[in-house]
Amino acid sequence: MKKIDNLECYRIVCAIASCGSVREAGLQLSQEPSNLFRLIRQLEQELGILLFERQSRPMRLTAQGEIFCSHAQ
């Protein structure tokens, strides 16, 4: 599995958290939502945690995701 660039991960997680939507974050970052979903899943696998509650709309950070995002900011 390819390692993800840390700065890019921080930027993506924070964008999704602030937008509440992968689709909106994709528009903001000029990236396809499918690529963002793939990067988030890969990051979660590498970290061994879930960053987002996917059942809620808007998407919300889990407690671990909030910690990750606070470090990113």
LUMLUMDREN-2810 file (N, C-alpha, C; in Angstrom, 1 decimal):
<atoms>
<atom><aa>M</aa><ch>A</ch><at>N</at><xx>0.8</xx><yy>-1.2</yy><zz>0.0</zz></atom>
<atom><aa>M</aa><ch>A</ch><at>CA</at><xx>0.0</xx><yy>0.0</yy><zz>0.0</zz></atom>
<atom><aa>M</aa><ch>A</ch><at>C</at><xx>0.9</xx><yy>1.2</yy><zz>0.0</zz></atom>
<atom><aa>K</aa><ch>A</ch><at>N</at><xx>0.5</xx><yy>2.2</yy><zz>-0.8</zz></atom>
<atom><aa>K</aa><ch>A</ch><at>CA</at><xx>1.3</xx><yy>3.4</yy><zz>-1.0</zz></atom>
<atom><aa>K</aa><ch>A</ch><at>C</at><xx>1.0</xx><yy>4.3</yy><zz>0.2</zz></atom>
<atom><aa>K</aa><ch>A</ch><at>N</at><xx>2.1</xx><yy>4.9</yy><zz>0.8</zz></atom>
<atom><aa>K</aa><ch>A</ch><at>CA</at><xx>2.0</xx><yy>5.8</yy><zz>1.9</zz></atom>
<atom><aa>K</aa><ch>A</ch><at>C</at><xx>1.4</xx><yy>7.1</yy><zz>1.3</zz></atom>
<atom><aa>I</aa><ch>A</ch><at>N</at><xx>0.6</xx><yy>7.8</yy><zz>2.1</zz></atom>
<atom><aa>I</aa><ch>A</ch><at>CA</at><xx>0.0</xx><yy>9.0</yy><zz>1.7</zz></atom>
<atom><aa>I</aa><ch>A</ch><at>C</at><xx>0.8</xx><yy>10.2</yy><zz>2.3</zz></atom>
<atom><aa>D</aa><ch>A</ch><at>N</at><xx>0.9</xx><yy>11.2</yy><zz>1.5</zz></atom>
<atom><aa>D</aa><ch>A</ch><at>CA</at><xx>1.6</xx><yy>12.4</yy><zz>1.9</zz></atom>
<atom><aa>D</aa><ch>A</ch><at>C</at><xx>0.9</xx><yy>13.1</yy><zz>3.1</zz></atom>
<atom><aa>N</aa><ch>A</ch><at>N</at><xx>1.6</xx><yy>13.3</yy><zz>4.2</zz></atom>
<atom><aa>N</aa><ch>A</ch><at>CA</at><xx>0.9</xx><yy>13.8</yy><zz>5.4</zz></atom>
<atom><aa>N</aa><ch>A</ch><at>C</at><xx>0.2</xx><yy>15.1</yy><zz>5.3</zz></atom>
<atom><aa>L</aa><ch>A</ch><at>N</at><xx>0.9</xx><yy>16.1</yy><zz>4.6</zz></atom>
<atom><aa>L</aa><ch>A</ch><at>CA</at><xx>0.3</xx><yy>17.4</yy><zz>4.4</zz></atom>
<atom><aa>L</aa><ch>A</ch><at>C</at><xx>-1.0</xx><yy>17.3</yy><zz>3.6</zz></atom>
<atom><aa>E</aa><ch>A</ch><at>N</at><xx>-1.0</xx><yy>16.4</yy><zz>2.6</zz></atom>
<atom><aa>E</aa><ch>A</ch><at>CA</at><xx>-2.2</xx><yy>16.3</yy><zz>1.8</zz></atom>
<atom><aa>E</aa><ch>A</ch><at>C</at><xx>-3.3</xx><yy>15.6</yy><zz>2.6</zz></atom>
<atom><aa>C</aa><ch>A</ch><at>N</at><xx>-3.0</xx><yy>14.7</yy><zz>3.4</zz></atom>
<atom><aa>C</aa><ch>A</ch><at>CA</at><xx>-4.0</xx><yy>14.0</yy><zz>4.3</zz></atom>
<atom><aa>C</aa><ch>A</ch><at>C</at><xx>-4.6</xx><yy>15.1</yy><zz>5.2</zz></atom>
<atom><aa>Y</aa><ch>A</ch><at>N</at><xx>-3.8</xx><yy>15.9</yy><zz>5.8</zz></atom>
<atom><aa>Y</aa><ch>A</ch><at>CA</at><xx>-4.3</xx><yy>16.9</yy><zz>6.8</zz></atom>
<atom><aa>Y</aa><ch>A</ch><at>C</at><xx>-5.3</xx><yy>17.8</yy><zz>6.0</zz></atom>
<atom><aa>R</aa><ch>A</ch><at>N</at><xx>-4.9</xx><yy>18.2</yy><zz>4.9</zz></atom>
<atom><aa>R</aa><ch>A</ch><at>CA</at><xx>-5.7</xx><yy>19.2</yy><zz>4.1</zz></atom>
<atom><aa>R</aa><ch>A</ch><at>C</at><xx>-7.0</xx><yy>18.5</yy><zz>3.7</zz></atom>
<atom><aa>I</aa><ch>A</ch><at>N</at><xx>-7.0</xx><yy>17.3</yy><zz>3.3</zz></atom>
<atom><aa>I</aa><ch>A</ch><at>CA</at><xx>-8.2</xx><yy>16.6</yy><zz>2.9</zz></atom>
<atom><aa>I</aa><ch>A</ch><at>C</at><xx>-9.1</xx><yy>16.4</yy><zz>4.0</zz></atom>
<atom><aa>V</aa><ch>A</ch><at>N</at><xx>-8.6</xx><yy>15.9</yy><zz>5.1</zz></atom>
<atom><aa>V</aa><ch>A</ch><at>CA</at><xx>-9.5</xx><yy>15.6</yy><zz>6.3</zz></atom>
<atom><aa>V</aa><ch>A</ch><at>C</at><xx>-10.1</xx><yy>16.9</yy><zz>6.8</zz></atom>
<atom><aa>C</aa><ch>A</ch><at>N</at><xx>-9.3</xx><yy>18.0</yy><zz>6.9</zz></atom>
<atom><aa>C</aa><ch>A</ch><at>CA</at><xx>-9.8</xx><yy>19.2</yy><zz>7.4</zz></atom>
<atom><aa>C</aa><ch>A</ch><at>C</at><xx>-10.9</xx><yy>19.8</yy><zz>6.4</zz></atom>
<atom><aa>A</aa><ch>A</ch><at>N</at><xx>-10.7</xx><yy>19.7</yy><zz>5.1</zz></atom>
<atom><aa>A</aa><ch>A</ch><at>CA</at><xx>-11.6</xx><yy>20.2</yy><zz>4.1</zz></atom>
<atom><aa>A</aa><ch>A</ch><at>C</at><xx>-13.0</xx><yy>19.4</yy><zz>4.2</zz></atom>
<atom><aa>I</aa><ch>A</ch><at>N</at><xx>-12.9</xx><yy>18.1</yy><zz>4.3</zz></atom>
<atom><aa>I</aa><ch>A</ch><at>CA</at><xx>-14.1</xx><yy>17.3</yy><zz>4.5</zz></atom>
<atom><aa>I</aa><ch>A</ch><at>C</at><xx>-14.8</xx><yy>17.7</yy><zz>5.8</zz></atom>
<atom><aa>A</aa><ch>A</ch><at>N</at><xx>-14.1</xx><yy>17.8</yy><zz>6.8</zz></atom>
<atom><aa>A</aa><ch>A</ch><at>CA</at><xx>-14.7</xx><yy>18.2</yy><zz>8.1</zz></atom>
<atom><aa>A</aa><ch>A</ch><at>C</at><xx>-15.3</xx><yy>19.5</yy><zz>8.1</zz></atom>
<atom><aa>S</aa><ch>A</ch><at>N</at><xx>-14.7</xx><yy>20.5</yy><zz>7.4</zz></atom>
<atom><aa>S</aa><ch>A</ch><at>CA</at><xx>-15.3</xx><yy>21.8</yy><zz>7.4</zz></atom>
<atom><aa>S</aa><ch>A</ch><at>C</at><xx>-16.5</xx><yy>21.9</yy><zz>6.4</zz></atom>
<atom><aa>C</aa><ch>A</ch><at>N</at><xx>-16.4</xx><yy>21.2</yy><zz>5.3</zz></atom>
<atom><aa>C</aa><ch>A</ch><at>CA</at><xx>-17.5</xx><yy>21.1</yy><zz>4.4</zz></atom>
<atom><aa>C</aa><ch>A</ch><at>C</at><xx>-18.7</xx><yy>20.2</yy><zz>4.8</zz></atom>
<atom><aa>G</aa><ch>A</ch><at>N</at><xx>-18.3</xx><yy>19.2</yy><zz>5.5</zz></atom>
<atom><aa>G</aa><ch>A</ch><at>CA</at><xx>-19.3</xx><yy>18.2</yy><zz>5.9</zz></atom>
<atom><aa>G</aa><ch>A</ch><at>C</at><xx>-19.7</xx><yy>17.2</yy><zz>4.8</zz></atom>
<atom><aa>S</aa><ch>A</ch><at>N</at><xx>-19.0</xx><yy>17.3</yy><zz>3.7</zz></atom>
<atom><aa>S</aa><ch>A</ch><at>CA</at><xx>-19.3</xx><yy>16.5</yy><zz>2.5</zz></atom>
<atom><aa>S</aa><ch>A</ch><at>C</at><xx>-18.0</xx><yy>16.3</yy><zz>1.7</zz></atom>
<atom><aa>V</aa><ch>A</ch><at>N</at><xx>-17.8</xx><yy>15.0</yy><zz>1.3</zz></atom>
<atom><aa>V</aa><ch>A</ch><at>CA</at><xx>-16.7</xx><yy>14.7</yy><zz>0.4</zz></atom>
<atom><aa>V</aa><ch>A</ch><at>C</at><xx>-16.9</xx><yy>15.4</yy><zz>-1.0</zz></atom>
<atom><aa>R</aa><ch>A</ch><at>N</at><xx>-18.1</xx><yy>15.5</yy><zz>-1.4</zz></atom>
<atom><aa>R</aa><ch>A</ch><at>CA</at><xx>-18.4</xx><yy>16.1</yy><zz>-2.7</zz></atom>
<atom><aa>R</aa><ch>A</ch><at>C</at><xx>-18.0</xx><yy>17.6</yy><zz>-2.7</zz></atom>
<atom><aa>E</aa><ch>A</ch><at>N</at><xx>-18.4</xx><yy>18.3</yy><zz>-1.6</zz></atom>
<atom><aa>E</aa><ch>A</ch><at>CA</at><xx>-18.1</xx><yy>19.7</yy><zz>-1.5</zz></atom>
<atom><aa>E</aa><ch>A</ch><at>C</at><xx>-16.6</xx><yy>19.9</yy><zz>-1.3</zz></atom>
<atom><aa>A</aa><ch>A</ch><at>N</at><xx>-16.0</xx><yy>19.0</yy><zz>-0.5</zz></atom>
<atom><aa>A</aa><ch>A</ch><at>CA</at><xx>-14.5</xx><yy>19.1</yy><zz>-0.4</zz></atom>
<atom><aa>A</aa><ch>A</ch><at>C</at><xx>-13.8</xx><yy>18.9</yy><zz>-1.7</zz></atom>
<atom><aa>G</aa><ch>A</ch><at>N</at><xx>-14.3</xx><yy>18.0</yy><zz>-2.5</zz></atom>
<atom><aa>G</aa><ch>A</ch><at>CA</at><xx>-13.7</xx><yy>17.7</yy><zz>-3.8</zz></atom>
<atom><aa>G</aa><ch>A</ch><at>C</at><xx>-13.8</xx><yy>18.9</yy><zz>-4.7</zz></atom>
<atom><aa>L</aa><ch>A</ch><at>N</at><xx>-14.9</xx><yy>19.6</yy><zz>-4.6</zz></atom>
<atom><aa>L</aa><ch>A</ch><at>CA</at><xx>-15.0</xx><yy>20.8</yy><zz>-5.4</zz></atom>
<atom><aa>L</aa><ch>A</ch><at>C</at><xx>-14.0</xx><yy>21.9</yy><zz>-4.9</zz></atom>
<atom><aa>Q</aa><ch>A</ch><at>N</at><xx>-13.9</xx><yy>22.0</yy><zz>-3.6</zz></atom>
<atom><aa>Q</aa><ch>A</ch><at>CA</at><xx>-13.0</xx><yy>23.0</yy><zz>-3.0</zz></atom>
<atom><aa>Q</aa><ch>A</ch><at>C</at><xx>-11.6</xx><yy>22.7</yy><zz>-3.4</zz></atom>
<atom><aa>L</aa><ch>A</ch><at>N</at><xx>-11.2</xx><yy>21.4</yy><zz>-3.4</zz></atom>
<atom><aa>L</aa><ch>A</ch><at>CA</at><xx>-9.8</xx><yy>21.0</yy><zz>-3.6</zz></atom>
<atom><aa>L</aa><ch>A</ch><at>C</at><xx>-9.5</xx><yy>20.6</yy><zz>-5.0</zz></atom>
<atom><aa>S</aa><ch>A</ch><at>N</at><xx>-10.5</xx><yy>20.7</yy><zz>-5.9</zz></atom>
<atom><aa>S</aa><ch>A</ch><at>CA</at><xx>-10.4</xx><yy>20.4</yy><zz>-7.3</zz></atom>
<atom><aa>S</aa><ch>A</ch><at>C</at><xx>-10.0</xx><yy>18.9</yy><zz>-7.5</zz></atom>
<atom><aa>Q</aa><ch>A</ch><at>N</at><xx>-10.6</xx><yy>18.0</yy><zz>-6.7</zz></atom>
<atom><aa>Q</aa><ch>A</ch><at>CA</at><xx>-10.3</xx><yy>16.6</yy><zz>-6.8</zz></atom>
<atom><aa>Q</aa><ch>A</ch><at>C</at><xx>-11.6</xx><yy>15.8</yy><zz>-6.9</zz></atom>
<atom><aa>E</aa><ch>A</ch><at>N</at><xx>-11.6</xx><yy>14.7</yy><zz>-7.5</zz></atom>
<atom><aa>E</aa><ch>A</ch><at>CA</at><xx>-12.8</xx><yy>13.8</yy><zz>-7.6</zz></atom>
<atom><aa>E</aa><ch>A</ch><at>C</at><xx>-13.1</xx><yy>13.3</yy><zz>-6.2</zz></atom>
<atom><aa>P</aa><ch>A</ch><at>N</at><xx>-14.4</xx><yy>13.3</yy><zz>-5.9</zz></atom>
<atom><aa>P</aa><ch>A</ch><at>CA</at><xx>-14.8</xx><yy>12.7</yy><zz>-4.6</zz></atom>
<atom><aa>P</aa><ch>A</ch><at>C</at><xx>-14.4</xx><yy>11.2</yy><zz>-4.4</zz></atom>
<atom><aa>S</aa><ch>A</ch><at>N</at><xx>-14.4</xx><yy>10.5</yy><zz>-5.5</zz></atom>
<atom><aa>S</aa><ch>A</ch><at>CA</at><xx>-14.0</xx><yy>9.1</yy><zz>-5.3</zz></atom>
<atom><aa>S</aa><ch>A</ch><at>C</at><xx>-12.5</xx><yy>9.0</yy><zz>-4.9</zz></atom>
<atom><aa>N</aa><ch>A</ch><at>N</at><xx>-11.7</xx><yy>9.9</yy><zz>-5.4</zz></atom>
<atom><aa>N</aa><ch>A</ch><at>CA</at><xx>-10.3</xx><yy>9.9</yy><zz>-5.0</zz></atom>
<atom><aa>N</aa><ch>A</ch><at>C</at><xx>-10.1</xx><yy>10.2</yy><zz>-3.5</zz></atom>
<atom><aa>L</aa><ch>A</ch><at>N</at><xx>-11.0</xx><yy>11.2</yy><zz>-3.0</zz></atom>
<atom><aa>L</aa><ch>A</ch><at>CA</at><xx>-10.9</xx><yy>11.6</yy><zz>-1.6</zz></atom>
<atom><aa>L</aa><ch>A</ch><at>C</at><xx>-11.4</xx><yy>10.5</yy><zz>-0.7</zz></atom>
<atom><aa>F</aa><ch>A</ch><at>N</at><xx>-12.4</xx><yy>9.8</yy><zz>-1.1</zz></atom>
<atom><aa>F</aa><ch>A</ch><at>CA</at><xx>-12.9</xx><yy>8.6</yy><zz>-0.4</zz></atom>
<atom><aa>F</aa><ch>A</ch><at>C</at><xx>-11.8</xx><yy>7.5</yy><zz>-0.3</zz></atom>
<atom><aa>R</aa><ch>A</ch><at>N</at><xx>-11.1</xx><yy>7.3</yy><zz>-1.4</zz></atom>
<atom><aa>R</aa><ch>A</ch><at>CA</at><xx>-10.1</xx><yy>6.3</yy><zz>-1.4</zz></atom>
<atom><aa>R</aa><ch>A</ch><at>C</at><xx>-8.9</xx><yy>6.7</yy><zz>-0.5</zz></atom>
<atom><aa>L</aa><ch>A</ch><at>N</at><xx>-8.5</xx><yy>8.0</yy><zz>-0.5</zz></atom>
<atom><aa>L</aa><ch>A</ch><at>CA</at><xx>-7.5</xx><yy>8.4</yy><zz>0.4</zz></atom>
<atom><aa>L</aa><ch>A</ch><at>C</at><xx>-7.8</xx><yy>8.4</yy><zz>1.8</zz></atom>
<atom><aa>I</aa><ch>A</ch><at>N</at><xx>-9.1</xx><yy>8.7</yy><zz>2.2</zz></atom>
<atom><aa>I</aa><ch>A</ch><at>CA</at><xx>-9.5</xx><yy>8.6</yy><zz>3.6</zz></atom>
<atom><aa>I</aa><ch>A</ch><at>C</at><xx>-9.5</xx><yy>7.2</yy><zz>4.0</zz></atom>
<atom><aa>R</aa><ch>A</ch><at>N</at><xx>-10.0</xx><yy>6.2</yy><zz>3.2</zz></atom>
<atom><aa>R</aa><ch>A</ch><at>CA</at><xx>-10.0</xx><yy>4.8</yy><zz>3.6</zz></atom>
<atom><aa>R</aa><ch>A</ch><at>C</at><xx>-8.6</xx><yy>4.3</yy><zz>3.8</zz></atom>
<atom><aa>Q</aa><ch>A</ch><at>N</at><xx>-7.7</xx><yy>4.7</yy><zz>2.9</zz></atom>
<atom><aa>Q</aa><ch>A</ch><at>CA</at><xx>-6.3</xx><yy>4.3</yy><zz>3.0</zz></atom>
<atom><aa>Q</aa><ch>A</ch><at>C</at><xx>-5.7</xx><yy>4.9</yy><zz>4.3</zz></atom>
<atom><aa>L</aa><ch>A</ch><at>N</at><xx>-5.9</xx><yy>6.1</yy><zz>4.6</zz></atom>
<atom><aa>L</aa><ch>A</ch><at>CA</at><xx>-5.4</xx><yy>6.8</yy><zz>5.8</zz></atom>
<atom><aa>L</aa><ch>A</ch><at>C</at><xx>-5.9</xx><yy>6.1</yy><zz>7.0</zz></atom>
<atom><aa>E</aa><ch>A</ch><at>N</at><xx>-7.2</xx><yy>5.8</yy><zz>7.0</zz></atom>
<atom><aa>E</aa><ch>A</ch><at>CA</at><xx>-7.8</xx><yy>5.1</yy><zz>8.2</zz></atom>
<atom><aa>E</aa><ch>A</ch><at>C</at><xx>-7.2</xx><yy>3.7</yy><zz>8.4</zz></atom>
<atom><aa>Q</aa><ch>A</ch><at>N</at><xx>-6.9</xx><yy>3.0</yy><zz>7.3</zz></atom>
<atom><aa>Q</aa><ch>A</ch><at>CA</at><xx>-6.3</xx><yy>1.7</yy><zz>7.4</zz></atom>
<atom><aa>Q</aa><ch>A</ch><at>C</at><xx>-4.8</xx><yy>1.9</yy><zz>8.0</zz></atom>
<atom><aa>E</aa><ch>A</ch><at>N</at><xx>-4.1</xx><yy>2.9</yy><zz>7.5</zz></atom>
<atom><aa>E</aa><ch>A</ch><at>CA</at><xx>-2.7</xx><yy>3.1</yy><zz>8.0</zz></atom>
<atom><aa>E</aa><ch>A</ch><at>C</at><xx>-2.7</xx><yy>3.4</yy><zz>9.4</zz></atom>
<atom><aa>L</aa><ch>A</ch><at>N</at><xx>-3.7</xx><yy>4.3</yy><zz>9.9</zz></atom>
<atom><aa>L</aa><ch>A</ch><at>CA</at><xx>-3.8</xx><yy>4.7</yy><zz>11.2</zz></atom>
<atom><aa>L</aa><ch>A</ch><at>C</at><xx>-4.4</xx><yy>3.7</yy><zz>12.2</zz></atom>
<atom><aa>G</aa><ch>A</ch><at>N</at><xx>-5.3</xx><yy>2.9</yy><zz>11.6</zz></atom>
<atom><aa>G</aa><ch>A</ch><at>CA</at><xx>-6.0</xx><yy>1.9</yy><zz>12.4</zz></atom>
<atom><aa>G</aa><ch>A</ch><at>C</at><xx>-7.2</xx><yy>2.5</yy><zz>13.2</zz></atom>
<atom><aa>I</aa><ch>A</ch><at>N</at><xx>-7.7</xx><yy>3.6</yy><zz>12.7</zz></atom>
<atom><aa>I</aa><ch>A</ch><at>CA</at><xx>-8.8</xx><yy>4.3</yy><zz>13.3</zz></atom>
<atom><aa>I</aa><ch>A</ch><at>C</at><xx>-9.8</xx><yy>4.8</yy><zz>12.2</zz></atom>
<atom><aa>L</aa><ch>A</ch><at>N</at><xx>-11.1</xx><yy>5.1</yy><zz>12.7</zz></atom>
<atom><aa>L</aa><ch>A</ch><at>CA</at><xx>-12.0</xx><yy>5.7</yy><zz>11.8</zz></atom>
<atom><aa>L</aa><ch>A</ch><at>C</at><xx>-12.0</xx><yy>7.2</yy><zz>12.0</zz></atom>
<atom><aa>L</aa><ch>A</ch><at>N</at><xx>-11.9</xx><yy>8.0</yy><zz>11.0</zz></atom>
<atom><aa>L</aa><ch>A</ch><at>CA</at><xx>-11.8</xx><yy>9.4</yy><zz>11.1</zz></atom>
<atom><aa>L</aa><ch>A</ch><at>C</at><xx>-13.2</xx><yy>10.1</yy><zz>11.0</zz></atom>
<atom><aa>F</aa><ch>A</ch><at>N</at><xx>-14.1</xx><yy>9.5</yy><zz>10.2</zz></atom>
<atom><aa>F</aa><ch>A</ch><at>CA</at><xx>-15.5</xx><yy>10.0</yy><zz>10.0</zz></atom>
<atom><aa>F</aa><ch>A</ch><at>C</at><xx>-16.6</xx><yy>9.1</yy><zz>10.3</zz></atom>
<atom><aa>E</aa><ch>A</ch><at>N</at><xx>-17.7</xx><yy>9.6</yy><zz>10.8</zz></atom>
<atom><aa>E</aa><ch>A</ch><at>CA</at><xx>-18.9</xx><yy>8.9</yy><zz>11.0</zz></atom>
<atom><aa>E</aa><ch>A</ch><at>C</at><xx>-19.6</xx><yy>9.0</yy><zz>9.6</zz></atom>
<atom><aa>R</aa><ch>A</ch><at>N</at><xx>-19.7</xx><yy>7.9</yy><zz>8.9</zz></atom>
<atom><aa>R</aa><ch>A</ch><at>CA</at><xx>-20.2</xx><yy>8.0</yy><zz>7.5</zz></atom>
<atom><aa>R</aa><ch>A</ch><at>C</at><xx>-21.7</xx><yy>8.0</yy><zz>7.4</zz></atom>
<atom><aa>Q</aa><ch>A</ch><at>N</at><xx>-22.4</xx><yy>7.5</yy><zz>8.5</zz></atom>
<atom><aa>Q</aa><ch>A</ch><at>CA</at><xx>-23.9</xx><yy>7.4</yy><zz>8.4</zz></atom>
<atom><aa>Q</aa><ch>A</ch><at>C</at><xx>-24.5</xx><yy>8.8</yy><zz>8.6</zz></atom>
<atom><aa>S</aa><ch>A</ch><at>N</at><xx>-23.8</xx><yy>9.8</yy><zz>9.2</zz></atom>
<atom><aa>S</aa><ch>A</ch><at>CA</at><xx>-24.4</xx><yy>11.0</yy><zz>9.5</zz></atom>
<atom><aa>S</aa><ch>A</ch><at>C</at><xx>-24.3</xx><yy>12.0</yy><zz>8.3</zz></atom>
<atom><aa>R</aa><ch>A</ch><at>N</at><xx>-25.2</xx><yy>12.9</yy><zz>8.1</zz></atom>
<atom><aa>R</aa><ch>A</ch><at>CA</at><xx>-25.1</xx><yy>13.9</yy><zz>7.1</zz></atom>
<atom><aa>R</aa><ch>A</ch><at>C</at><xx>-25.4</xx><yy>15.2</yy><zz>7.9</zz></atom>
<atom><aa>P</aa><ch>A</ch><at>N</at><xx>-24.5</xx><yy>16.2</yy><zz>7.8</zz></atom>
<atom><aa>P</aa><ch>A</ch><at>CA</at><xx>-23.2</xx><yy>16.1</yy><zz>7.1</zz></atom>
<atom><aa>P</aa><ch>A</ch><at>C</at><xx>-22.2</xx><yy>15.1</yy><zz>7.8</zz></atom>
<atom><aa>M</aa><ch>A</ch><at>N</at><xx>-21.2</xx><yy>14.8</yy><zz>7.1</zz></atom>
<atom><aa>M</aa><ch>A</ch><at>CA</at><xx>-20.2</xx><yy>13.8</yy><zz>7.6</zz></atom>
<atom><aa>M</aa><ch>A</ch><at>C</at><xx>-19.6</xx><yy>14.5</yy><zz>8.8</zz></atom>
<atom><aa>R</aa><ch>A</ch><at>N</at><xx>-19.4</xx><yy>13.8</yy><zz>9.9</zz></atom>
<atom><aa>R</aa><ch>A</ch><at>CA</at><xx>-18.8</xx><yy>14.3</yy><zz>11.1</zz></atom>
<atom><aa>R</aa><ch>A</ch><at>C</at><xx>-17.6</xx><yy>13.5</yy><zz>11.5</zz></atom>
<atom><aa>L</aa><ch>A</ch><at>N</at><xx>-16.6</xx><yy>14.2</yy><zz>12.1</zz></atom>
<atom><aa>L</aa><ch>A</ch><at>CA</at><xx>-15.4</xx><yy>13.5</yy><zz>12.6</zz></atom>
<atom><aa>L</aa><ch>A</ch><at>C</at><xx>-15.8</xx><yy>12.7</yy><zz>13.8</zz></atom>
<atom><aa>T</aa><ch>A</ch><at>N</at><xx>-15.1</xx><yy>11.5</yy><zz>13.9</zz></atom>
<atom><aa>T</aa><ch>A</ch><at>CA</at><xx>-15.2</xx><yy>10.8</yy><zz>15.1</zz></atom>
<atom><aa>T</aa><ch>A</ch><at>C</at><xx>-14.3</xx><yy>11.5</yy><zz>16.2</zz></atom>
<atom><aa>A</aa><ch>A</ch><at>N</at><xx>-14.3</xx><yy>11.0</yy><zz>17.4</zz></atom>
<atom><aa>A</aa><ch>A</ch><at>CA</at><xx>-13.4</xx><yy>11.6</yy><zz>18.4</zz></atom>
<atom><aa>A</aa><ch>A</ch><at>C</at><xx>-12.0</xx><yy>11.5</yy><zz>18.0</zz></atom>
<atom><aa>Q</aa><ch>A</ch><at>N</at><xx>-11.6</xx><yy>10.4</yy><zz>17.4</zz></atom>
<atom><aa>Q</aa><ch>A</ch><at>CA</at><xx>-10.2</xx><yy>10.2</yy><zz>16.9</zz></atom>
<atom><aa>Q</aa><ch>A</ch><at>C</at><xx>-10.0</xx><yy>11.1</yy><zz>15.7</zz></atom>
<atom><aa>G</aa><ch>A</ch><at>N</at><xx>-11.0</xx><yy>11.3</yy><zz>14.9</zz></atom>
<atom><aa>G</aa><ch>A</ch><at>CA</at><xx>-10.8</xx><yy>12.2</yy><zz>13.8</zz></atom>
<atom><aa>G</aa><ch>A</ch><at>C</at><xx>-10.7</xx><yy>13.7</yy><zz>14.2</zz></atom>
<atom><aa>E</aa><ch>A</ch><at>N</at><xx>-11.4</xx><yy>14.0</yy><zz>15.3</zz></atom>
<atom><aa>E</aa><ch>A</ch><at>CA</at><xx>-11.2</xx><yy>15.4</yy><zz>15.8</zz></atom>
<atom><aa>E</aa><ch>A</ch><at>C</at><xx>-9.8</xx><yy>15.6</yy><zz>16.3</zz></atom>
<atom><aa>I</aa><ch>A</ch><at>N</at><xx>-9.2</xx><yy>14.6</yy><zz>17.0</zz></atom>
<atom><aa>I</aa><ch>A</ch><at>CA</at><xx>-7.8</xx><yy>14.7</yy><zz>17.4</zz></atom>
<atom><aa>I</aa><ch>A</ch><at>C</at><xx>-6.9</xx><yy>14.9</yy><zz>16.2</zz></atom>
<atom><aa>F</aa><ch>A</ch><at>N</at><xx>-7.1</xx><yy>14.1</yy><zz>15.2</zz></atom>
<atom><aa>F</aa><ch>A</ch><at>CA</at><xx>-6.3</xx><yy>14.1</yy><zz>14.0</zz></atom>
<atom><aa>F</aa><ch>A</ch><at>C</at><xx>-6.4</xx><yy>15.5</yy><zz>13.4</zz></atom>
<atom><aa>C</aa><ch>A</ch><at>N</at><xx>-7.6</xx><yy>16.0</yy><zz>13.3</zz></atom>
<atom><aa>C</aa><ch>A</ch><at>CA</at><xx>-7.8</xx><yy>17.3</yy><zz>12.6</zz></atom>
<atom><aa>C</aa><ch>A</ch><at>C</at><xx>-7.3</xx><yy>18.5</yy><zz>13.5</zz></atom>
<atom><aa>S</aa><ch>A</ch><at>N</at><xx>-7.3</xx><yy>18.4</yy><zz>14.8</zz></atom>
<atom><aa>S</aa><ch>A</ch><at>CA</at><xx>-6.8</xx><yy>19.4</yy><zz>15.6</zz></atom>
<atom><aa>S</aa><ch>A</ch><at>C</at><xx>-5.2</xx><yy>19.5</yy><zz>15.5</zz></atom>
<atom><aa>H</aa><ch>A</ch><at>N</at><xx>-4.6</xx><yy>18.3</yy><zz>15.3</zz></atom>
<atom><aa>H</aa><ch>A</ch><at>CA</at><xx>-3.2</xx><yy>18.3</yy><zz>15.0</zz></atom>
<atom><aa>H</aa><ch>A</ch><at>C</at><xx>-2.8</xx><yy>18.9</yy><zz>13.7</zz></atom>
<atom><aa>A</aa><ch>A</ch><at>N</at><xx>-3.7</xx><yy>18.6</yy><zz>12.7</zz></atom>
<atom><aa>A</aa><ch>A</ch><at>CA</at><xx>-3.5</xx><yy>19.1</yy><zz>11.4</zz></atom>
<atom><aa>A</aa><ch>A</ch><at>C</at><xx>-3.6</xx><yy>20.6</yy><zz>11.3</zz></atom>
<atom><aa>Q</aa><ch>A</ch><at>N</at><xx>-4.5</xx><yy>21.2</yy><zz>12.1</zz></atom>
<atom><aa>Q</aa><ch>A</ch><at>CA</at><xx>-4.6</xx><yy>22.7</yy><zz>12.1</zz></atom>
<atom><aa>Q</aa><ch>A</ch><at>C</at><xx>-3.5</xx><yy>23.3</yy><zz>12.9</zz></atom>
</atoms>
